[in-house]
Amino acid sequence: MITLGVSNLAASIEFYEQGLGFPRMESPPIVAFFTLNGTGNNSGDTILNYPEHSG
């Protein structure tokens, strides 16, 4: 699993869904899981994006 803190979750979701074509998995609205099935050696690889907190 790859985890990334992002400054704009909505823009990140659009990038992974529309730009890269990664299917979004069911997840709470404060995070976004994307499956990487077929893109690597492991069929269960995922990316997790979450809002980056400043402070």
Backbone hydrogen bonds, N-H to C=O, Kabsch-Sander energy under -0.5 kcal/mol:
donor,donor_aa,acceptor,acceptor_aa,energy
2,I,46,T,-2.4
4,L,48,L,-2.9
6,V,50,Y,-2.9
12,S,8,N,-2.1
13,I,9,L,-2.7
14,E,10,A,-2.2
15,F,11,A,-2.3
16,Y,12,S,-2.5
17,E,13,I,-2.6
18,Q,14,E,-2.6
19,G,14,E,-1.1
19,G,15,F,-0.7
20,L,15,F,-1.8
22,F,16,Y,-2.8
25,M,33,F,-3.0
31,V,28,P,-1.5
32,A,49,N,-2.3
33,F,25,M,-0.5
34,F,47,I,-2.4
35,T,23,P,-2.2
36,L,45,D,-2.8
39,T,36,L,-2.8
43,S,41,N,-0.5
45,D,42,N,-1.3
47,I,34,F,-2.3
48,L,2,I,-3.2
49,N,32,A,-2.7
50,Y,4,L,-2.2
52,E,6,V,-3.1
